[in-house]
């Protein structure tokens, strides 16, 4: 009696297809025990629908966006992962525009319509929704090379809001990186996590107050139960300078609201500027101070 031929496990196939958003590769089918003849038969009977070289939609040709992403990853080999705008869309921190973007290590696969392939010397992807993708930090570095400044800032804000990254840790990660876009991302993070000491903050802020036509303020005084950075008692004006824009905890935000509410109860007008605004947007700070002071005088 001849040896028994193992039949492919339908359960294993469907489990794999379900994880991969409705697609499977020829290599995977062969590994599961399908013969080339069996694969051709299923293509002929429209149980497999080719969507890329060596990749098939199973059961029906229509694919979700996740299925299209997964099909392109499978078509580009085992080192491929979503990157750039496509990775940003998968992480929900940016929108995809144009072709699907992938990165690979090693030799680049042949060009395919609707696909942009980037070659990297090293990459440590992860999986999200079962799809190979660059990690959030690497995704932001890649996005910094293709997004406009305001789009990049929104992506960083969204990644922070989703707890995908910590801006200060991200800044340390991109230090020394030579990847395209790393310099832009470093500059953005430097602006938004910029912190002065109290003395240097005063040195930077006081000339801006003078330019706005304000007299010299009192500094580090207590009002409404809180220590304030700058106070003009004759105007009833308080200015606070926040050291960080990013990743303020719920407790910190609640404390800030309580502080502002206490100033309002005491009849004080409270303004907040970040340290980064004092350093990088002095014109905005001066204009705001000037406008608010003019209203308080009248």
C-alpha positions as CSV (number, residue, x, y, z in Angstrom):
1,X,0.0,0.0,0.0
2,X,1.4,3.4,-0.9
3,X,2.0,6.2,1.5
4,X,-1.0,8.3,2.4
5,X,-0.9,11.8,0.8
6,X,-1.8,14.5,3.3
7,X,-4.6,16.8,2.1
8,X,-4.3,20.5,2.7
9,X,-6.2,21.7,5.9
10,X,-9.1,23.9,4.9
11,X,-9.2,25.2,8.5
12,X,-5.6,26.3,8.4
13,X,-6.1,28.0,5.1
14,X,-9.2,29.9,6.3
15,X,-7.5,30.9,9.5
16,X,-4.6,32.3,7.6
17,X,-6.9,34.1,5.1
18,X,-8.9,35.6,7.9
19,X,-5.7,37.0,9.5
20,X,-4.5,38.4,6.2
21,X,-7.7,40.3,5.4
22,X,-8.8,37.9,2.6
23,X,-5.6,37.3,0.7
24,X,-3.0,34.6,0.5
25,X,0.2,34.1,-1.4
26,X,1.2,31.2,-3.7
27,X,4.2,30.4,-1.4
28,X,1.8,30.1,1.6
29,X,-0.5,27.8,-0.3
30,X,2.4,25.6,-1.4
31,X,3.6,25.5,2.2
32,X,0.1,24.4,3.4
33,X,0.2,21.4,1.0
34,X,-1.5,22.7,-2.2
35,X,0.0,21.6,-5.5
36,X,0.6,24.0,-8.4
37,X,-2.2,22.1,-10.2
38,X,-4.6,22.6,-7.3
39,X,-3.8,26.3,-7.3
40,X,-4.4,26.6,-11.1
41,X,-7.7,24.7,-10.7
42,X,-8.9,27.1,-8.0
43,X,-8.0,30.1,-10.1
44,X,-9.9,28.6,-13.1
45,X,-13.0,28.0,-10.9
46,X,-12.7,31.5,-9.5
47,X,-12.1,30.5,-5.9
48,X,-8.8,32.3,-6.1
49,X,-8.6,35.7,-7.8
50,X,-5.1,37.1,-8.7
51,X,-4.5,40.6,-7.3
52,X,-0.8,40.8,-7.6
53,X,2.0,38.5,-8.8
54,X,1.7,35.3,-6.7
55,X,-1.0,36.8,-4.4
56,X,-4.7,35.9,-4.5
57,X,-8.0,37.2,-3.0
58,X,-9.9,34.2,-1.7
59,X,-13.6,33.6,-2.4
60,X,-14.3,37.0,-4.0
61,X,-12.2,39.6,-5.8
62,X,-13.3,42.6,-3.7
63,X,-10.8,43.6,-1.0
64,X,-10.9,46.1,1.9
65,X,-8.1,48.6,2.2
66,X,-6.5,46.3,4.7
67,X,-6.7,43.5,2.1
68,X,-5.0,45.7,-0.5
69,X,-2.2,46.6,1.8
70,X,-1.7,43.0,2.8
71,X,-1.7,41.9,-0.8
72,X,1.1,44.3,-1.7
73,X,3.2,43.3,1.3
74,X,2.9,39.6,0.4
75,X,3.8,40.4,-3.3
76,X,7.0,42.1,-2.2
77,X,8.4,39.3,-0.1
78,X,9.2,38.5,3.5
79,X,11.2,41.7,4.3
80,X,8.4,44.1,3.1
81,X,6.4,46.3,5.4
82,X,4.0,49.2,4.9
83,X,5.8,52.5,5.4
84,X,5.5,56.3,4.8
85,X,1.9,57.4,4.0
86,X,0.5,53.9,4.0
87,X,1.9,53.2,7.4
88,X,0.6,56.5,8.6
89,X,-2.9,55.6,7.4
90,X,-2.7,52.1,9.1
91,X,-1.6,53.8,12.4
92,X,-4.3,56.4,11.9
93,X,-1.9,59.3,12.2
94,X,-1.9,60.4,8.5
95,X,-3.9,60.0,5.3
96,X,-2.8,57.9,2.4
97,X,-2.4,59.7,-0.9
98,X,-1.3,58.2,-4.2
99,X,0.2,54.7,-4.5
100,X,0.6,52.2,-1.6
101,X,4.0,52.7,0.0
102,X,6.2,49.9,1.2
103,X,9.8,49.5,2.4
104,X,12.0,46.5,1.9
105,X,15.5,45.4,2.9
106,X,17.6,43.7,0.3
107,X,16.9,43.9,-3.4
108,X,13.9,45.9,-4.5
109,X,11.1,43.9,-6.2
110,X,10.1,44.8,-9.7
111,X,7.8,47.8,-10.1
112,X,4.1,47.3,-9.9
113,X,1.3,49.7,-10.8
114,X,-0.1,51.5,-7.7
115,X,2.9,50.7,-5.6
116,X,5.9,52.7,-4.4
117,X,8.7,50.7,-2.9
118,X,11.5,52.2,-0.8
119,X,14.7,50.3,-0.1
120,X,16.2,50.5,3.4
121,X,19.4,49.0,4.7
122,X,17.9,48.1,8.0
123,X,14.3,48.0,9.3
124,X,12.6,46.4,12.4
125,X,8.9,46.4,11.5
126,X,6.1,45.3,13.7
127,X,2.6,44.2,12.9
128,X,-0.6,46.2,13.4
129,X,-4.0,44.6,12.5
130,X,-1.9,41.6,11.4
131,X,-0.1,43.7,8.7
132,X,3.7,44.2,8.7
133,X,4.3,47.9,9.1
134,X,7.1,50.2,10.2
135,X,7.0,51.1,13.9
136,X,5.4,54.5,14.8
137,X,8.7,56.3,15.4
138,X,10.1,55.1,12.0
139,X,6.8,55.9,10.3
140,X,7.1,59.5,11.6
141,X,10.7,59.8,10.3
142,X,9.5,58.5,6.9
143,X,6.5,60.9,6.9
144,X,8.8,63.8,7.7
145,X,10.3,63.3,4.3
146,X,7.0,63.5,2.4
147,X,4.6,65.7,4.4
148,X,4.2,69.4,4.6
149,X,5.1,71.0,8.0
150,X,1.6,71.4,9.2
151,X,0.7,67.8,8.2
152,X,3.8,66.5,10.0
153,X,2.8,68.3,13.2
154,X,-0.7,66.9,13.0
155,X,0.8,63.4,12.6
156,X,3.0,63.8,15.6
157,X,0.1,65.2,17.6
158,X,-2.1,62.3,16.6
159,X,0.6,59.7,17.4
160,X,1.0,61.3,20.8
161,X,-2.8,61.4,21.4
162,X,-3.0,57.7,20.6
163,X,-0.1,56.9,22.9
164,X,2.0,55.5,20.0
165,X,5.0,57.7,20.9
166,X,6.3,59.9,23.6
167,X,7.7,63.1,22.0
168,X,10.7,63.3,24.3
169,X,11.7,59.7,23.8
170,X,11.1,60.1,20.1
171,X,13.4,63.0,20.0
172,X,16.1,60.9,21.6
173,X,15.5,58.1,19.1
174,X,16.0,60.3,16.0
175,X,19.1,61.9,17.4
176,X,21.9,61.2,15.0
177,X,19.6,59.6,12.4
178,X,20.6,60.2,8.8
179,X,17.3,59.0,7.4
180,X,15.6,61.5,5.0
181,X,13.2,63.6,7.1
182,X,15.0,63.0,10.4
183,X,16.3,66.6,10.5
184,X,12.8,68.0,9.9
185,X,11.3,65.8,12.6
186,X,14.1,66.8,15.1
187,X,13.5,70.5,14.5
188,X,9.7,70.1,15.0
189,X,10.2,68.2,18.2
190,X,12.8,70.7,19.5
191,X,10.3,73.5,19.0
192,X,7.5,71.7,20.8
193,X,9.4,70.3,23.7
194,X,11.6,73.3,24.2
195,X,12.1,74.2,27.9
196,X,13.7,77.2,29.5
197,X,14.9,77.5,33.1
198,X,13.0,80.1,35.1
199,X,15.8,82.6,34.8
200,X,16.3,82.2,31.0
201,X,12.5,82.3,30.5
202,X,12.5,85.7,32.2
203,X,15.4,86.9,30.0
204,X,13.5,85.8,26.9
205,X,10.0,86.9,27.9
206,X,10.6,90.3,29.5
207,X,11.8,92.0,26.3
208,X,8.7,90.7,24.5
209,X,6.5,92.3,27.2
210,X,8.4,95.6,26.8
211,X,7.8,95.4,23.0
212,X,4.1,95.0,23.7
213,X,4.2,98.3,25.7
214,X,3.8,96.6,29.1
215,X,5.6,97.7,32.3
216,X,7.9,95.4,34.1
217,X,5.9,92.6,35.6
218,X,6.3,90.9,39.0
219,X,7.7,87.4,38.7
220,X,7.1,84.2,40.6
221,X,4.4,85.7,42.8
222,X,1.5,83.9,44.5
223,X,-2.1,84.8,43.4
224,X,-5.3,82.9,43.8
225,X,-3.5,80.2,45.7
226,X,-0.9,79.5,42.9
227,X,2.5,80.7,42.0
228,X,2.4,82.6,38.7
229,X,5.2,83.2,36.3
230,X,4.4,86.9,35.4
231,X,1.9,89.3,37.1
232,X,0.8,92.8,36.2
233,X,-1.4,93.7,39.3
234,X,-2.4,97.1,37.8
235,X,-3.9,95.4,34.8
236,X,-5.1,92.3,36.6
237,X,-3.1,90.2,34.1
238,X,-1.3,86.9,34.7
239,X,0.9,85.1,32.2
240,X,1.9,81.4,32.6
241,X,4.5,79.7,30.5
242,X,4.0,76.0,29.9
243,X,7.2,74.0,29.5
244,X,5.7,71.2,27.4
245,X,3.1,71.2,24.8
246,X,3.0,67.5,24.4
247,X,1.9,64.6,26.6
248,X,0.5,66.6,29.5
249,X,-1.2,64.1,31.8
250,X,-4.9,64.4,32.7
251,X,-3.9,65.4,36.2
252,X,-1.6,68.2,34.9
253,X,-4.4,69.5,32.6
254,X,-6.9,69.4,35.4
255,X,-4.4,71.4,37.6
256,X,-4.0,74.0,34.8
257,X,-7.8,74.4,34.5
258,X,-8.1,74.8,38.2
259,X,-5.4,77.5,38.2
260,X,-7.1,79.4,35.3
261,X,-10.5,79.1,37.0
262,X,-9.1,80.4,40.3
263,X,-7.6,83.4,38.5
264,X,-11.0,84.1,36.8
265,X,-12.8,84.0,40.1
266,X,-10.3,86.5,41.4
267,X,-11.0,88.8,38.5
268,X,-7.7,88.2,36.8
269,X,-7.1,87.7,33.1
270,X,-4.9,84.7,32.5
271,X,-2.8,84.0,29.3
272,X,-0.7,80.9,28.5
273,X,2.2,80.7,26.2
274,X,4.5,77.7,25.7
275,X,8.2,78.1,26.1
276,X,8.5,77.2,22.4
277,X,6.3,80.2,21.5
278,X,8.5,82.5,23.5
279,X,11.5,81.2,21.7
280,X,10.2,80.6,18.1
281,X,7.1,82.8,17.8
282,X,7.9,86.1,19.6
283,X,5.8,88.1,17.1
284,X,2.6,86.2,18.1
285,X,3.4,86.6,21.8
286,X,3.9,90.4,21.4
287,X,0.7,90.8,19.4
288,X,-1.3,88.9,21.9
289,X,0.0,90.7,24.9
290,X,-0.5,94.1,23.1
291,X,-4.1,93.3,22.2
292,X,-5.1,92.0,25.7
293,X,-3.3,94.9,27.5
294,X,-5.2,97.4,25.3
295,X,-8.5,95.8,26.2
296,X,-7.7,95.7,29.9
297,X,-6.6,99.4,30.0
298,X,-10.0,100.4,28.5
